[in-house]
Amino acid sequence: MDTAQELAAFLRSRREGLDPDRLGLPLHGRPRRTPGLRREEVAELAGVSTDYVVRLEQSRGLRPSAEVLAALARALRLDPSERDYLFDLAGHRRPGITDGSAAGAAPSLARLVGDLSPLPAMLLDHRYDILAWNPEMARLLPGFEAVPPSRRNAMWLCLLHPEMRGFYADREQVLRDGIAHLRAAWAAHPEDRKLSDLIAEFATQDEDFARLWSERDVSVNGRGRKVLLHPVAGPITVDFEVLVPLQDPGLRLLVYRAADEESRASLDRLCAG
């Protein structure tokens, strides 16, 4: 994947997804033949030339400044996750956003994962590689401990691990959330060949991944509820939180909590076994 081409495609997709009627834009005396805003309308809203927008959408070698990116984000009504993605694609970071480094941080965070027992918890990096987990999480994920270390990746498990194919009741939403994270991570780490290879593998081996990846969703969901269909314990509803360490923003700490008493009892029986 090429970040300049993705920047162009992302701008086009967000422009075409806007409703000019809801924005109260005039018709300019001619009917609209395609959905979304016209390039000249985006240019006017962002305070740049129409030719500039055309060249950006055609990936013709422009390197927009942070100021221009901010103006385009406002014009296209991007949410915070989409805005971050736009800045990352253009090689900029918004003020206050840093890469951070996971070096030296994983041991202390791994101990924290263990200390969170009996709540199922695991530590992931930006690729969704699982760096640490506690016994409760290992028991909750079907067949996890038999998975080779090279395949201990949350997205690989969801997509390609046979024992987890039917694990999530709403697999579509879980995939959407995971793919949105991977897309944002790829824009932030375009030099990460391992991540690019992983995305290419998923896109060629799973039709659902390829379909959802093409939608260019980057809105990351860090809190919510999932229904897990465990092959032994049955349905378990969990609330999840995704926490980002302040000194290691490339890592994610995922914690599950039972959402109701029935799920708590099922989870307790499973983790005690």
Phi, psi and chi 1 to 4 in degrees:
 res  aa     phi    psi   chi1   chi2   chi3   chi4
   1 MET       -  146.5  -63.7 -178.7  -67.5      -
   2 ASP  -114.8  127.7  179.2   86.3      -      -
   3 THR   -66.7  -34.4   52.0      -      -      -
   4 ALA   -65.9  -42.7      -      -      -      -
   5 GLN   -67.8  -36.5  -67.6 -179.3   -0.4      -
   6 GLU   -67.9  -38.1  173.4   59.0   21.2      -
   7 LEU   -58.2  -45.5  173.8   64.0      -      -
   8 ALA   -62.0  -46.6      -      -      -      -
   9 ALA   -65.5  -38.2      -      -      -      -
  10 PHE   -65.7  -44.3 -177.9   67.3      -      -
  11 LEU   -61.6  -42.7  -70.9  173.0      -      -
  12 ARG   -62.4  -45.1  -73.3 -164.7  -56.5  -89.1
  13 SER   -64.0  -38.9   70.7      -      -      -
  14 ARG   -74.8  -34.8  -68.3  -51.7 -179.4  -96.7
  15 ARG   -64.0  -45.1  173.9  175.0   61.7   81.3
  16 GLU   -70.4  -17.9  -67.1  169.1   -4.3      -
  17 GLY   -88.5   -5.1      -      -      -      -
  18 LEU   -87.1  145.4  -71.7  175.3      -      -
  19 ASP   -98.0  110.2 -175.9  -11.9      -      -
  20 PRO   -62.0  -30.9   19.1  -30.2      -      -
  21 ASP   -64.6  -41.5  -67.7  -26.3      -      -
  22 ARG   -68.0  -25.9  -66.6 -175.0   63.0 -177.2
  23 LEU   -87.1   -6.4  -63.2 -179.5      -      -
  24 GLY    70.8   31.8      -      -      -      -
  25 LEU   -84.0  144.2  -64.3  177.1      -      -
  26 PRO   -70.3  160.5   25.2  -34.1      -      -
  27 LEU   -81.0  -17.2  -65.8  175.7      -      -
  28 HIS    58.5   26.1  -67.9  -62.1      -      -
  29 GLY    74.8    6.6      -      -      -      -
  30 ARG  -140.8  144.1   54.3 -166.9  175.3   98.2
  31 PRO   -69.0  156.3   26.6  -34.9      -      -
  32 ARG   -90.5  126.9  -63.6  179.2 -177.4  -86.2
  33 ARG   -97.0  -16.5  -62.2 -178.6  179.1  178.5
  34 THR  -129.6  156.0   57.5      -      -      -
  35 PRO   -71.4  158.6   25.9  -34.9      -      -
  36 GLY    86.6 -167.7      -      -      -      -
  37 LEU   -83.4  155.0  -60.2 -171.3      -      -
  38 ARG   -80.7  158.9  -62.0 -172.5  177.4  104.3
  39 ARG   -61.0  -38.4  -67.6 -173.7  177.6   95.0
  40 GLU   -66.7  -29.0   56.6  -95.9   33.4      -
  41 GLU   -71.1  -41.9  -69.1  169.7  -28.8      -
  42 VAL   -62.0  -42.5  172.0      -      -      -
  43 ALA   -60.0  -43.7      -      -      -      -
  44 GLU   -65.1  -43.3 -177.3  176.4   -7.2      -
  45 LEU   -65.7  -33.1  -70.1  169.9      -      -
  46 ALA   -90.9  -10.8      -      -      -      -
  47 GLY    74.7   31.6      -      -      -      -
  48 VAL  -125.9  174.3  -62.5      -      -      -
  49 SER   -80.1  155.1   69.4      -      -      -
  50 THR   -62.5  -38.4  -59.4      -      -      -
  51 ASP   -60.5  -35.9  179.3   65.7      -      -
  52 TYR   -64.0  -44.1 -168.3   88.8      -      -
  53 VAL   -64.1  -41.7  173.7      -      -      -
  54 VAL   -59.8  -45.8  170.5      -      -      -
  55 ARG   -66.0  -36.8  -68.7  169.4   65.6 -166.8
  56 LEU   -63.3  -45.1  -86.3  177.2      -      -
  57 GLU   -72.2  -15.2  -71.1 -165.8    2.5      -
  58 GLN  -101.5    5.8  -66.8  178.4  -10.6      -
  59 SER    54.8   53.0 -173.5      -      -      -
  60 ARG  -102.7   45.4  -72.7  161.8   54.1 -174.1
  61 GLY    79.3   11.8      -      -      -      -
  62 LEU   -78.4  149.1  -67.0  179.0      -      -
  63 ARG  -123.2   85.1  -64.4 -177.6   59.4   85.6
  64 PRO   -62.5  144.4   22.2  -32.4      -      -
  65 SER   -75.2  169.6   66.5      -      -      -
  66 ALA   -62.5  -35.3      -      -      -      -
  67 GLU   -65.5  -42.6  -68.5   74.8   18.5      -
  68 VAL   -66.4  -41.1  168.9      -      -      -
  69 LEU   -61.4  -41.6  -68.2  171.9      -      -
  70 ALA   -63.1  -39.5      -      -      -      -
  71 ALA   -66.8  -40.7      -      -      -      -
  72 LEU   -65.9  -39.6  -72.6  169.0      -      -
  73 ALA   -61.2  -40.4      -      -      -      -
  74 ARG   -67.1  -43.9  -71.3 -167.8  -62.4  -88.8
  75 ALA   -63.1  -36.4      -      -      -      -
  76 LEU   -91.6    2.7  -65.0  170.8      -      -
  77 ARG    56.6   44.6  -53.5  -60.4 -163.8  -92.2
  78 LEU   -73.5  141.7  -59.5 -173.4      -      -
  79 ASP   -80.5  172.2   65.0   27.9      -      -
  80 PRO   -56.5  -39.4  -29.0   36.7      -      -
  81 SER   -67.4  -41.4  -65.0      -      -      -
  82 GLU   -66.2  -37.2  -68.1  171.7  -33.3      -
  83 ARG   -63.6  -46.2  178.9 -173.8  167.8   97.9
  84 ASP   -58.8  -42.2  -73.0  -11.5      -      -
  85 TYR   -61.3  -43.6 -174.6   61.5      -      -
  86 LEU   -60.5  -45.8  178.2   66.8      -      -
  87 PHE   -63.2  -42.0  -88.7   67.3      -      -
  88 ASP   -64.5  -41.8  -77.1  -24.4      -      -
  89 LEU   -60.8  -34.6  -72.9  173.7      -      -
  90 ALA   -86.8    2.0      -      -      -      -
  91 GLY    80.8   20.8      -      -      -      -
  92 HIS  -115.5  159.4  -70.7  -80.5      -      -
  93 ARG  -127.1  138.4  -79.1  -64.9  179.1  101.5
  94 ARG   -65.6  153.2  -67.6 -168.7  -63.5  119.9
  95 PRO   -54.6  133.9  -25.9   34.5      -      -
  96 GLY    92.7   -8.1      -      -      -      -
  97 ILE  -100.7  122.4  -57.4  -64.7      -      -
  98 THR  -128.5  159.3   58.9      -      -      -
  99 ASP   -69.9  -43.8  -77.4  -39.7      -      -
 100 GLY    69.3  172.9      -      -      -      -
 101 SER  -140.1  136.3  171.7      -      -      -
 102 ALA   -84.3   -5.8      -      -      -      -
 103 ALA   -60.7  126.3      -      -      -      -
 104 GLY    81.9   -9.4      -      -      -      -
 105 ALA   -91.1  -31.3      -      -      -      -
 106 ALA   -57.0  -41.5      -      -      -      -
 107 PRO   -57.9  -46.2  -27.4   36.9      -      -
 108 SER   -68.0  -37.5   63.0      -      -      -
 109 LEU   -70.5  -34.2  -70.7  171.4      -      -
 110 ALA   -63.2  -38.7      -      -      -      -
 111 ARG   -64.8  -37.7  -70.2 -166.2  -64.2  -88.1
 112 LEU   -62.6  -40.4  174.7   59.5      -      -
 113 VAL   -57.4  -45.0  170.2      -      -      -
 114 GLY   -64.1  -38.3      -      -      -      -
 115 ASP   -68.9  -18.3  -69.1  -18.9      -      -
 116 LEU   -77.1   -9.1  -75.0  169.1      -      -
 117 SER   -55.3  139.6  -66.2      -      -      -
 118 PRO   -90.8   10.0   34.4  -37.5      -      -
 119 LEU   -75.5  128.5  -62.8  177.3      -      -
 120 PRO   -61.5  130.8  -21.7   33.5      -      -
 121 ALA  -149.4  151.8      -      -      -      -
 122 MET  -153.1  156.9   61.1 -177.8  171.2      -
 123 LEU  -109.7  129.1 -178.9   68.1      -      -
 124 LEU  -124.8  154.0  -52.1  103.3      -      -
 125 ASP   -97.3 -172.3   65.9    9.9      -      -
 126 HIS   -67.7  -17.9   64.7  -80.4      -      -
 127 ARG   -87.0   -4.6  -55.9 -175.2 -163.7  101.5
 128 TYR    75.4   15.0  -92.0  149.1      -      -
 129 ASP   -65.0  135.3  -72.5  -20.8      -      -
 130 ILE   -88.9  111.1  -57.4  171.9      -      -
 131 LEU   -89.4  -30.9  -53.1 -179.9      -      -
 132 ALA  -156.1  151.8      -      -      -      -
 133 TRP  -155.2  157.0   59.1   92.6      -      -
 134 ASN  -102.4  169.3   59.4   15.4      -      -
 135 PRO   -58.3  -34.0  -25.1   34.6      -      -
 136 GLU   -64.7  -41.1  -69.4   78.6    7.1      -
 137 MET   -67.5  -38.7 -176.6   62.2   79.6      -
 138 ALA   -62.2  -37.8      -      -      -      -
 139 ARG   -74.4  -29.5  -67.4 -169.1 -178.8  100.6
 140 LEU   -73.8  -36.4 -175.3   59.7      -      -
 141 LEU   -85.9  114.7  -59.6  178.9      -      -
 142 PRO   -59.4  126.3  -23.1   33.6      -      -
 143 GLY    68.2   16.8      -      -      -      -
 144 PHE   -63.4  -45.8  174.4   73.2      -      -
 145 GLU   -68.0  -17.7  -67.3 -173.2  -41.6      -
 146 ALA   -87.0   -7.6      -      -      -      -
 147 VAL   -74.4  133.0  173.7      -      -      -
 148 PRO   -58.4  147.1  -20.7   31.0      -      -
 149 PRO   -52.6  -35.0  -28.4   35.9      -      -
 150 SER   -68.6  -15.3   62.3      -      -      -
 151 ARG  -109.7   11.8  -71.3  -54.9 -169.9 -175.9
 152 ARG   -82.6   75.8  -75.5  175.5  178.8  161.7
 153 ASN  -133.6  128.1  175.3  -80.0      -      -
 154 ALA   -60.4  -37.9      -      -      -      -
 155 MET   -73.5  -38.4 -177.2   58.9   72.1      -
 156 TRP   -61.6  -42.2 -174.3   90.2      -      -
 157 LEU   -59.9  -45.9  -67.7  172.3      -      -
 158 CYS   -65.6  -39.5 -177.7      -      -      -
 159 LEU   -84.3  -44.8  -71.0  168.9      -      -
 160 LEU  -123.0   -6.6  -57.8  173.8      -      -
 161 HIS   -83.5  115.2 -174.5   36.1      -      -
 162 PRO   -54.7  -37.9  -23.7   33.1      -      -
 163 GLU   -70.9  -14.8  -66.1 -171.4   47.4      -
 164 MET  -110.3    8.0  -71.3 -167.5   61.3      -
 165 ARG   -58.2  -39.8 -174.8   72.2 -173.3 -176.6
 166 GLY  -108.5   23.5      -      -      -      -
 167 PHE   -72.9  -36.9 -177.4   61.4      -      -
 168 TYR   -98.2  126.6  -62.0  103.8      -      -
 169 ALA   -61.9  -41.1      -      -      -      -
 170 ASP  -109.5   73.0 -169.1   -9.2      -      -
 171 ARG   -62.4  -35.2 -176.9  173.0 -177.6  -89.7
 172 GLU   -58.3  -45.7  174.3   94.8   -3.3      -
 173 GLN   -69.6  -38.4 -172.4   58.3   52.8      -
 174 VAL   -60.9  -43.0  171.1      -      -      -
 175 LEU   -64.3  -42.6  -73.6  179.5      -      -
 176 ARG   -58.2  -46.3  -76.8 -173.5  180.0  -82.2
 177 ASP   -63.0  -44.5  -69.7  -16.3      -      -
 178 GLY   -65.6  -41.1      -      -      -      -
 179 ILE   -68.2  -38.1  -70.4  168.8      -      -
 180 ALA   -59.6  -40.8      -      -      -      -
 181 HIS   -65.6  -45.5  166.2   84.4      -      -
 182 LEU   -62.7  -38.8  -77.2 -177.0      -      -
 183 ARG   -64.6  -44.3 -179.5  172.8  -76.9  -78.1
 184 ALA   -64.0  -38.8      -      -      -      -
 185 ALA   -65.9  -38.7      -      -      -      -
 186 TRP   -64.2  -40.6  170.1   75.8      -      -
 187 ALA   -65.6  -34.5      -      -      -      -
 188 ALA   -77.9  -21.9      -      -      -      -
 189 HIS  -132.3   61.2  -57.2  -85.5      -      -
 190 PRO   -64.7  -17.8   24.9  -34.4      -      -
 191 GLU   -84.7   -5.9   76.9  -66.4  -20.3      -
 192 ASP   -80.0   95.3 -172.2  -19.5      -      -
 193 ARG   -65.0  -36.0 -178.2   68.2 -175.0 -157.4
 194 LYS   -62.2  -40.4 -176.8  178.0  178.4 -178.5
 195 LEU   -66.5  -44.0  176.2   58.7      -      -
 196 SER   -61.0  -41.7  -63.8      -      -      -
 197 ASP   -64.9  -38.4  -70.6  -14.1      -      -
 198 LEU   -64.1  -44.5 -163.9   63.2      -      -
 199 ILE   -62.8  -42.2  -67.9  168.5      -      -
 200 ALA   -62.6  -40.0      -      -      -      -
 201 GLU   -62.2  -46.3  177.2 -173.2   -1.6      -
 202 PHE   -62.5  -42.1  -66.1  156.3      -      -
 203 ALA   -66.4  -31.5      -      -      -      -
 204 THR   -86.7  -21.7   56.0      -      -      -
 205 GLN  -104.2  -11.3  -65.6 -168.2   21.9      -
 206 ASP  -138.4  118.7 -170.6  -86.1      -      -
 207 GLU   -65.0  -37.0  -66.6 -179.6   -3.0      -
 208 ASP   -63.6  -41.7  -69.9  -26.8      -      -
 209 PHE   -61.8  -47.5 -176.7   94.4      -      -
 210 ALA   -59.6  -41.9      -      -      -      -
 211 ARG   -65.5  -47.1  170.7  176.2   55.4   84.8
 212 LEU   -72.6  -33.4  -65.5  172.5      -      -
 213 TRP   -60.3  -37.7 -179.5  -95.8      -      -
 214 SER   -68.3  -14.9   67.8      -      -      -
 215 GLU   -80.4  -12.6  -65.3 -178.2    9.7      -
 216 ARG    59.4   41.1  -65.5 -173.2  165.7   80.9
 217 ASP   -82.7  130.2 -176.1    9.9      -      -
 218 VAL  -128.2   14.4  -67.5      -      -      -
 219 SER   -81.5  106.0  -62.6      -      -      -
 220 VAL   -85.6  131.9  178.1      -      -      -
 221 ASN  -102.4  114.8 -176.5   14.2      -      -
 222 GLY  -102.9    6.3      -      -      -      -
 223 ARG  -156.4  142.5  174.8 -179.0  -64.8  132.3
 224 GLY   169.9 -160.1      -      -      -      -
 225 ARG  -134.2  141.0  177.5  166.7  -68.8 -173.7
 226 LYS  -131.4  147.1  -62.2  176.6 -176.2  177.6
 227 VAL  -105.4  118.3  177.8      -      -      -
 228 LEU  -101.5  132.6  -47.4  177.8      -      -
 229 LEU  -105.1   82.7  -55.0  177.9      -      -
 230 HIS   -75.8  135.5 -163.6  -84.7      -      -
 231 PRO   -65.8  -21.0   21.6  -33.0      -      -
 232 VAL  -105.9  -49.4  174.3      -      -      -
 233 ALA   -85.3  -12.5      -      -      -      -
 234 GLY    81.6 -163.4      -      -      -      -
 235 PRO   -64.4  133.0  -19.7   31.9      -      -
 236 ILE  -133.2  121.8  -60.7  174.9      -      -
 237 THR   -97.2  125.8  -57.5      -      -      -
 238 VAL  -125.3  145.7  -64.7      -      -      -
 239 ASP   -94.0  138.2  -69.1  -36.3      -      -
 240 PHE  -122.2  149.6   68.6   88.6      -      -
 241 GLU  -128.2  135.8  -68.2  -80.1  -11.4      -
 242 VAL  -111.6  115.2 -179.7      -      -      -
 243 LEU  -108.0  140.8  -51.9  176.7      -      -
 244 VAL  -112.0  117.5  179.7      -      -      -
 245 PRO   -62.5  135.9  -20.5   32.6      -      -
 246 LEU   -60.5  -41.4 -173.8   61.1      -      -
 247 GLN   -86.2  -10.0  -71.9 -172.9 -102.9      -
 248 ASP  -135.6   69.2  -58.7  -75.7      -      -
 249 PRO   -67.9   -7.9   24.0  -33.8      -      -
 250 GLY   -81.4   -8.6      -      -      -      -
 251 LEU  -102.5  158.7  -58.7 -178.2      -      -
 252 ARG  -134.3  132.6  -58.7  -70.7 -175.3  -90.0
 253 LEU  -106.6  114.4  178.7   61.5      -      -
 254 LEU  -102.4  126.3  172.8   63.3      -      -
 255 VAL  -127.6  132.0 -176.2      -      -      -
 256 TYR  -104.2  144.0  -74.7  155.5      -      -
 257 ARG  -134.5  138.4  -68.2  177.2  -64.2  120.0
 258 ALA   -59.8  135.9      -      -      -      -
 259 ALA   -88.6  -14.3      -      -      -      -
 260 ASP  -153.6  170.4   52.2   58.0      -      -
 261 GLU   -65.0  -39.2  -71.5  -55.6  -43.2      -
 262 GLU   -62.5  -43.1 -175.6  176.7   -6.7      -
 263 SER   -67.0  -37.4  -64.6      -      -      -
 264 ARG   -61.2  -42.8 -173.1 -174.8  -50.5  -81.2
 265 ALA   -65.4  -41.7      -      -      -      -
 266 SER   -64.5  -42.2  -63.2      -      -      -
 267 LEU   -66.2  -40.8 -163.9   56.5      -      -
 268 ASP   -63.0  -42.6  -72.8  -14.0      -      -
 269 ARG   -64.7  -41.8  -73.2 -165.8  -60.4  -89.0
 270 LEU   -65.3  -45.4  176.9   67.1      -      -
 271 CYS   -75.8  -19.1  -66.0      -      -      -
 272 ALA   -85.3  -13.5      -      -      -      -
 273 GLY   -76.7      -      -      -      -      -
